[in-house]
Amino acid sequence: MQILSLKTLPSTQNYLKELLKDKKFCSPIAVTCDIQTQGIGSRDNKWEGVKGNLFVSFSLSLDSLPKDLKLESASIYFSHILKETLCEYGSKVWLKWPNDFYIENLKIGGMITNIQGENIICGFGLNLNNAPQGFATLDVKIDKYSLLNKYFQNLKEKVLWKQVFSKYKLEFERNKNYFTHINNKKISLNEAILENDGSLSINGERMYSLR
């Protein structure tokens, strides 16, 4: 994975999308920066770009993904592998469905995943050193390039969805005291049933995680 590193960007995700659109680069490619001024979060929220934290977006071609991965559950797949990578460094981070990273009961980051042409684009931010009020920082000190290289190496192994899901399913109970947002609605996860494709069944309705 080639990593482009810049000082400042409005959004690593938008910058990467333009690179792919203009065919200046092709997948796999990643973009990171020291300061991000207009980071994109879930539900069109902004992710505050405090210097010293991690901001990165990367793209992979759709035909390079594991054959059993349903794109609707790509957020869980890529987020869980990042969570496991962080745990290799000794972190106690856990993943709230489908794409939020938590230390105990405070959010430290998140990931968004979408499709552009024949590519899947993932963008994530992590509070490595600084956190706004109401958020937390990662519980271990990690060099961001070491983390990225380790994460991308883990992705190259193309672990099957069923293997990732079997681990995530064991951890899902931690979600029961939290909420998620779907179609701009705040929904309790207390009664949520995790289905084998990564979707949730809540009050008879099926909900997917791609965002």
VEXNU-790190 format. One record per residue (C-alpha): residue number from 1; x, y, z negated. Coordinates in steps of 0.2 Angstrom, whole numbers, always signed. Layout:
<pts>
     i      px      py      pz
   NUM       X       Y       Z
...
</pts>
This chain:
<pts>
     i      px      py      pz
     1      +0      +0      +0
     2      +7     +17      +5
     3      +5     +30      -8
     4      +4     +48      -3
     5      +8     +60     -18
     6      +3     +78     -18
     7      +4     +92     -30
     8     -14     +99     -29
     9     -29     +94     -20
    10     -48     +98     -21
    11     -52     +80     -20
    12     -41     +65     -16
    13     -57     +56      -9
    14     -62     +69      +3
    15     -43     +71      +8
    16     -42     +53     +11
    17     -58     +52     +21
    18     -52     +66     +33
    19     -35     +57     +35
    20     -45     +41     +41
    21     -57     +51     +51
    22     -43     +60     +60
    23     -34     +44     +62
    24     -18     +51     +55
    25     -17     +35     +44
    26     -26     +19     +43
    27     -30      +7     +29
    28     -22      +2     +17
    29     -18     +19     +11
    30     -19     +28      -6
    31     -18     +47     -11
    32     -14     +54     -28
    33     -11     +71     -34
    34      -5     +80     -50
    35     -20     +92     -51
    36     -37     +89     -44
    37     -48    +104     -43
    38     -65     +97     -37
    39     -65     +79     -41
    40     -80     +69     -37
    41     -89     +58     -50
    42    -104     +47     -50
    43    -121     +55     -45
    44    -111     +70     -37
    45    -104     +75     -54
    46     -87     +84     -55
    47     -73     +75     -63
    48     -62     +87     -73
    49     -45     +87     -66
    50     -33     +91     -81
    51     -15     +90     -77
    52      -6     +74     -83
    53     -21     +63     -79
    54     -23     +51     -65
    55     -32     +55     -49
    56     -32     +43     -35
    57     -41     +37     -20
    58     -37     +22      -9
    59     -44     +13      +6
    60     -45      -5     +12
    61     -52     -12     +28
    62     -68     -21     +26
    63     -61     -37     +34
    64     -47     -38     +21
    65     -59     -40      +6
    66     -63     -57      -2
    67     -76     -66      +9
    68     -88     -69      -6
    69     -88     -50     -11
    70    -105     -42      -8
    71    -102     -24      -5
    72    -116     -19     -17
    73    -105     -25     -31
    74     -88     -18     -25
    75     -88      -5     -39
    76     -88     -19     -52
    77     -75     -29     -42
    78     -62     -15     -40
    79     -66      -8     -58
    80     -64     -24     -66
    81     -47     -28     -58
    82     -41     -11     -64
    83     -47     -14     -81
    84     -38     -30     -82
    85     -22     -21     -75
    86     -23      -9     -89
    87     -25     -23    -102
    88      -9     -30     -95
    89      -1     -15    -103
    90     -10     -18    -120
    91     -25      -7    -118
    92     -41     -11    -126
    93     -51      -3    -112
    94     -68     -11    -107
    95     -79      -8     -92
    96     -97      -1     -94
    97    -108      -7     -79
    98    -104      -4     -66
    99     -89      +8     -65
   100     -85     +17     -81
   101     -70     +14     -92
   102     -72     +16    -110
   103     -61     +15    -126
   104     -72     +10    -140
   105     -88     +21    -137
   106     -80     +35    -127
   107     -77     +37    -108
   108     -59     +38    -102
   109     -63     +37     -83
   110     -73     +30     -69
   111     -73     +24     -51
   112     -84     +27     -36
   113     -84     +16     -21
   114     -92     +20      -3
   115     -90     +14     +15
   116     -83     +24     +29
   117     -84     +15     +46
   118     -74      -1     +44
   119     -66      +4     +28
   120     -70      +4      +9
   121     -64     +19      +0
   122     -62     +19     -19
   123     -58     +34     -30
   124     -55     +34     -48
   125     -49     +45     -62
   126     -42     +41     -79
   127     -38     +52     -94
   128     -20     +47     -97
   129     -15     +61    -108
   130     -29     +74    -109
   131     -47     +73    -112
   132     -62     +85    -112
   133     -73     +86    -127
   134     -83     +71    -129
   135     -71     +60    -119
   136     -56     +50    -124
   137     -38     +46    -117
   138     -31     +29    -113
   139     -25     +20    -128
   140      -7     +16    -121
   141      +6     +26    -112
   142      +8     +21     -94
   143     +18     +29     -80
   144      +5     +32     -66
   145     +16     +25     -52
   146     +20      +9     -61
   147      +1      +7     -65
   148      -4     +10     -46
   149      +9      -2     -40
   150      +4     -15     -52
   151     -15     -12     -48
   152     -12     -13     -29
   153      -1     -29     -31
   154     -16     -37     -41
   155     -28     -32     -27
   156     -17     -40     -14
   157     -20     -57     -22
   158     -38     -55     -15
   159     -46     -63     -31
   160     -63     -70     -27
   161     -78     -61     -33
   162     -84     -77     -42
   163     -68     -77     -52
   164     -69     -58     -57
   165     -88     -60     -61
   166     -86     -75     -72
   167     -74     -64     -83
   168     -85     -48     -82
   169    -101     -58     -87
   170     -92     -63    -103
   171     -90     -45    -108
   172    -107     -38    -102
   173    -115     -39    -120
   174    -105     -23    -124
   175    -116     -14    -112
   176    -132     -17    -122
   177    -131      -1    -133
   178    -128     +10    -118
   179    -137     +18    -103
   180    -134     +19     -85
   181    -141     +31     -71
   182    -149     +24     -56
   183    -159     +35     -44
   184    -156     +50     -55
   185    -165     +41     -69
   186    -157     +37     -86
   187    -160     +18     -90
   188    -156      +8    -105
   189    -146      -7    -103
   190    -153     -15    -119
   191    -164     -27    -109
   192    -154     -28     -93
   193    -150     -45     -86
   194    -134     -47     -76
   195    -137     -57     -60
   196    -124     -67     -51
   197    -121     -54     -37
   198    -117     -40     -50
   199    -134     -32     -49
   200    -146     -29     -64
   201    -163     -35     -67
   202    -172     -22     -78
   203    -191     -23     -80
   204    -193     -34     -65
   205    -183     -22     -54
   206    -166     -26     -46
   207    -153     -13     -47
   208    -136     -12     -38
   209    -120      -4     -42
   210    -113      +3     -25
   211    -111     +22     -27
</pts>
